Amino acid sequence: MATLTIRNVDETVKRRLQVRAALNGRSMEAELREMASGLVEIGPFALLPEEDLGSAIHRRFAALGGVELEIPPRQSSTHLETEGRKRDAAEK
């Protein structure tokens, strides 16, 4: 597990966190862990249960529209080797 350190927290924020943690029967550390976990699970970057990263990225940017790319026709590797030899011979 990772360890995070938060510096320069306003005293009022710290006191409110202490109260919130006490009301929930947790330490401040446990309360912050719970809060952070909840935020990343519901935020705009949260993955759906059956969703992989590529699908999540697609979903995130789908509203912006897509780009249609022209896919060139495939050529066999022997065709490419022949073309390369012809080019090499012409350069000599």
ChimeraX attribute file (.defattr): number of C-alpha atoms within 10 A of each C-alpha:
attribute: neighborCount
match mode: 1-to-1
recipient: residues
	/A:1	3
	/A:2	3
	/A:3	4
	/A:4	6
	/A:5	4
	/A:6	5
	/A:7	6
	/A:8	5
	/A:9	8
	/A:10	8
	/A:11	9
	/A:12	9
	/A:13	10
	/A:14	12
	/A:15	12
	/A:16	12
	/A:17	17
	/A:18	17
	/A:19	15
	/A:20	16
	/A:21	18
	/A:22	13
	/A:23	9
	/A:24	12
	/A:25	11
	/A:26	15
	/A:27	15
	/A:28	19
	/A:29	12
	/A:30	13
	/A:31	18
	/A:32	15
	/A:33	12
	/A:34	13
	/A:35	11
	/A:36	11
	/A:37	11
	/A:38	11
	/A:39	13
	/A:40	12
	/A:41	12
	/A:42	11
	/A:43	9
	/A:44	10
	/A:45	14
	/A:46	13
	/A:47	17
	/A:48	12
	/A:49	6
	/A:50	6
	/A:51	11
	/A:52	10
	/A:53	12
	/A:54	9
	/A:55	12
	/A:56	16
	/A:57	12
	/A:58	11
	/A:59	13
	/A:60	12
	/A:61	10
	/A:62	10
	/A:63	8
	/A:64	7
	/A:65	7
	/A:66	9
	/A:67	6
	/A:68	6
	/A:69	6
	/A:70	6
	/A:71	6
	/A:72	6
	/A:73	5
	/A:74	6
	/A:75	8
	/A:76	7
	/A:77	9
	/A:78	9
	/A:79	9
	/A:80	11
	/A:81	11
	/A:82	11
	/A:83	12
	/A:84	12
	/A:85	11
	/A:86	11
	/A:87	11
	/A:88	10
	/A:89	9
	/A:90	8
	/A:91	7
	/A:92	5
